[in-house]
Amino acid sequence: MNKVKVKTGTRMSNAELSLLTAPLVDSIPMDAGYVERHKQLGQILDEQSEDIRLHLRNYMHSHLKLMLQEGASDMDLGGQGCAGKIWFRTQGHKGPLEADGPLSLEATDFLCHNMLMPEQRKILLKEKNLDFSYSLETNNGNRPQRYRADMYFDLDHLALNVRLINPEIRSFKELGLHPTVAQSLSVQYQKSGLVLITGISGAGKSSTLDTIIDANNKTAAAHIVIIASPVELIHTPQKSIVRHREVGRDVRSFKDGAIEALRQDPDIIVLGELRDPETVVTALEVADSGHKTFSTLHTASAIESIDRIVGEMPTDEQNRVRNRLADVLTAVISQKLVRTKEGRLHLCKEVLLNTPSVKAAIRNNNTGDIYQILQESGDSGMHTLEQDLKRAVDKGIITQKEALNQANNKKRLSQLINYIE
């Protein structure tokens, strides 16, 4: 295989990166299938000098550091979809960075492969997707900056999304929860039950969950087991023991992690995300075993979350799962990040507690009744997303138009705020 020599001590431009990777690209058998080509690409990369690997890492690290400087939440590169550019999402807007020239697809393939360990590369080529965490050492004496990464294929080439994990945990008070709701999230007040944090991608679910974990960590003498894919923020043990177990790294699956956790004397078990029927059943079983259970779900409302969990099951199992969910559910917080008048992001949420009337609605498959229950239960801390959006409008935080854009029930919000375009 060809090997390349480069000068050290310089920051690599896009053009220099293309020159660096060009001889490596020439070594790839272009007539092979794309999976075989990527296997070969990994082997070629492994045979290069540490100097070359370091240049590739430094190029990637310079952009990860730039995310911090620019206040970007996400970075995308690689594949046909990025058109040879690196893209940042800043304050909700995604756009390309100015550059000295386009990146070739092969150059970004090498950049992506260079981030992986050999075992991770095997998983990527088998599953065509890889979720993993990535750490970057800082020079200010703080803990390493962590990122969540998702690598996948886009027309035979590798694409990458990297999300910045904010090391600062928001205070529990900032969630603005009613005392009854706050108690339902604390293992000191309620030892068992399932709590769901839901929302679309990028709604800040992980940040809210970390805030809740942090509050328990600070106040409860407990054992917290976090099972995630990947592990994002690392919690420093305070009053609680806090275990972090990454799927594919520390444990084989969410199900295995949960079963093993039950033998580890836990008080709280966190399942990073309910992605599939197996993980849904696992969460219900863990909560049913008498443990405080937290997880996230990609749904836009509390009602949709309940329907989604039941709908994940085979038809002949749905009634049993519906009854089980009615028994173990504690609360659902469904949230969105909405744009303020100043262009920042503000958290609005829908909050559901599993009161007797909600339990009955779930058991009887009358989830449509829950919206009315939410509207009329403000004294206990429950409210709809539309009611929270109206509060943000009334306080002058967001515009009526932004509230309407974000509402799940636009007709109801229009009635609440007397919207006139």
Phi, psi and omega in degrees: 000146177290143175239148187241141175251138178227159176282142179265164175084008178240152177272129189279131174272173177299319180296319179292325177297318178297320178294321180297318186272346183304311179296329177292320179299321181297339181275349184280130177289100187290345181273355180277161174297161189293329178293317178295322178298320180288330173296315179296321180299317178297319179294318178300316181296318181296337182272353182282163179291157177297334179299314180293316178301321181294319178299318178295318178296316181297323177299312180295317182296326180297326179280328174295322177291325179296327175304316179297316182294323184269355182070031181276143178269331186219153172228138177233141174205162174086162180075168181298328188294337181269354175054038176075014182240164172255132186245140175243145167256120181233124183050041175088346182260135179253132180203160182280150174280149172291139183217168182273008180157163182285152173270136176284157178299321181291324179297317179288332173301314180293320177302316182293311181299328183292343179279347192256151167277158181306320180293323177295322180297321178298317179296317179302313183289333179280313186268347183066015179199147178213122170263132179204161176261155182219135182243144180231121180295140177253160182261007184258012176083358178278175176296157179304144174284131183252149179226151172255128185238146174229118181247138186204177182257140176229101182052055173077357178244158183280138174237153186219134167244132177238126178249132178288130175264115182290118181287345179275122180269126178297144179291149181299325181300327182294341178290340176065042184265145175298146180306324178295320178291316180302318179295326180293340181267352184261130178291341177291328183261330181220109190284337186223179177110159183257126176246128181246132171251117187236165180158167178288171178300134180084011182273359178087022181300313182298321180295318178295317179297319178297323178297318180292318177299317181298320180297319177292320179300325182279337190244340187246135172278090192215178176239116182252126177245118180254120177245117188216160178220091359267175170288132181258263182286138178264123180268128176281124180304134177239265174277343183248154163284134177233115176261139176242119182234114184268129179296131182090346181242308181254340183207152187286325184203168175300318181298312179299317180298320180292316179298316179295322181297326181298339178265007185247020178055056181272158169253323179233133174239126180250120174256113191311321183199138174273092188265336188209169182304322181298317181290325176299311179298319179301315180298318179295320180293319180296314179296322180293338180280358176098020180250149174288124188233131178238145173200173177240160182211140179275078175220158188264351181208166179295317180296316179299327179296316179296313180297324181294315181298314180293319182293340178291341185269155173302152185306318183286351179257349190295321181295319179295317180293323179299315179293322180293319179297319178300327181285320191259342183295134176254307185203155172230125172246113181249123192230161174220151172259117184249152185277130179278175178296334179271001178089006177269182181249136183234137182277123170240147189212160171246136185234126179236131170250146184274073178284169178306322180291325177290317177306314181297320180296321179292312182300319185271008180058039178246049184296340177298336179285343187293328180300317179295322178298317179300316182298328189256010187240035181298331181297334180261004177098001179273149174194161177276165175299321182297322177295324179288323176297320178298319178300319180293325176293314182298328180276358179078016182281318181232162178277161175299322181295317178296320178300316181294322179297326186268346185293143171281322180244087187295324180296316181293320179295320178301322178292322183292321187252004182052051187296130174230122182283000000 
